[in-house]
Amino acid sequence: AGRPQIVGMGWNWLRSLVGAPMSIRQDAWQRALSCVPWVRALDFATAARLREYTGRFLADKTITPAGDLTLDDGQRLLIAMLCYRPVLHLDYGWLRGWHEVIVYPRPFRSSLRSRDPDTGVVSEREANTAGQSFRRGPLVLNWADLCANIERPQAGFDLVVHEIAHKLDGLHDGV
């Protein structure tokens, strides 16, 4: 009830072949915009670009729920909008090279690897993780922290922005 709806979710594969953005109904778009306060500061042209590129994101990338999470079209729309935010004043091409967002219901267990720059020793450990970004692989988020960042923003940290920043870093790694 009251969640954004997206038109045409079943045609992602066809839209991605021709590069066409997904059509987002006006009522669904307005509901998604009402979820995030930062959009109030956008001028008309920037808001229009956000909508266009959010539609492209939905056409280009798969958003997959994991664990016991289910996502409706409105939640997928919100995730796409948040993922595009870090490159809002750049070009859509900055989000190239990967095709999936995996969303867990809450922080998830993950193997973490670190290398000590002085000794070269590599260590591995299991830890709860809020998100992950793989160079050519998926972006992994958790719904609980994503929502918390929207409802109670903290200066200097946003899960989606953080993980997209890793994707942007990976564009310049030459891998």
N, C-alpha and C positions, 0 to 999 in steps of 0.2 A: 504494500500500500504506500503510495507516494514516492516510490522509487523510480528513477529514470528508466525509460524504455528506449530501445534502439531498433530502428527499422532495418531489416535485411541481414540479420545475424547469420543466416544459413548460407549466404553467398560469399563468405570471406575468401574462399579459394579462387573464385572467378574474379572478384574485385582485385585481388592481389596480382593476378596475371596481367591485368590491364592497367594497374596502378591507380585505379579509381578509389577515391575516398568513400567510406561508408556514409550513407545518408543518416543524419541524426535528427530525429523529430524535434521541433522547437520546444515542446513541453518537456521532453526528456533532457534537452540541453539546459533549459532553465532550472530544472531540479538539480542537475549536476553542478551548475554554477552556484546555486544557493548553498551547497555543501562546503565550499572553500572560500574563505574571506578574501584571499589575495586577488581574486578576479575583479573585485570592485575597483581596483586601482588601474585596470587595463583600459586603454583608449579603444575606440571602435575598431580600428584596423588590427590591433594586436589581438583583441577578442575574436575577431573574424578568423585570423590566422590560427589561433588556438583551436577553434572549432574545426576548421578545415584539416589541420594536421592531426587532431584527435581522431577524426574520421579516417584518415590515412593509416594511423597507428592501428585502429581496429581492423582495417582491411589487411594490413601487412603482417600483423603479429597475432599469434594465438595466446590467449590468456587462459591458463589451465589451473583449476583449483586442485589442491593436493590434500591428503589426509581426509578428514571428514568435512571439509569446507565445500560449500556450493556457492556459486556466484551467479547472480542474475544479470541481466543486460545492463541495468543501472550501475551495478558495482563494476562491471567491466568498463563501462564508459568512464567512470570516475578514475579507475586505475590508468586507463589510457591518457586521460587529461593530466593526471599527476606525472606520468612518465614523460610527457612532452614538455612539461613546465621548465626543466633545466635548459632546454634548447629553444625556448620560445622566441628569443631574439636572434637566433641563428637560422640555419636552414634545416629542413627535415632530414637531409642526408646525414646529419650528425648521429642519427639513430640507426644507421645502416649496419649490416654485418651480423645481425642476430634476429631471431624470429619468434621467441617465446618468452612469456612472463609466467612463472609458476608461483602460485600464491598459496601459502600454508595458512591455517587458521590462527596460529600463534607462533612464537619463536620455535625453531626446529633444531634438532641435533645435526651437527655437521662436523666433518673432519677438517681441522685447521692445520695448516703446515706453515712453519716459520723457519727462516734461516738467519742465524746469527752472522752479521756481516764481518765481525772480527775473527771468529773461529771457523766459520763455514759449516758449523753443525746445524743440521736440519732436525727439527723436532716436530712431532705430530701429537695432536690431542683432540679429543671430542669436546664440543662445547655447544651450548644453546646459542643460536645465531638468529639475528633479526632479519638479515638479508644477505644475499650473495650475488656476485656478478661474475660471470665467466666470459673470457675474451670473445669467443665466437659462439658461446653457448647461451643458455637462458639467463634471464634476470630472475632472481628468486626473492620474494618478499613474504612478509607475514601480515595477514589482514588486521590482527589486533594492534600492532604497532603503527601500521599505516593509518588506521582510524584514530589512534591516540594522537598522532602527529597533526591530524586535522582538527580534532576536538580540543586539544591542549598543546598548541605549538610551543616548542622550546627553541629559544634563540640558539642558532648555530647547529641545529640538527634536524634533519628531515630524512627519514628512511629512504624514500624514493629518490630524492635529490642525491643522497649519498651513493646509492647503488648506480644510478645513471652516471654519476661522475666517474665511477670505475669503468663504465662502458666507454665514456669519452676518453679516458686515459688509455684504454686498450686500442683505440683507433691509431695511436701514435707509437705503439710498441713494435710495429712492423711484423706482427705475428698474424 
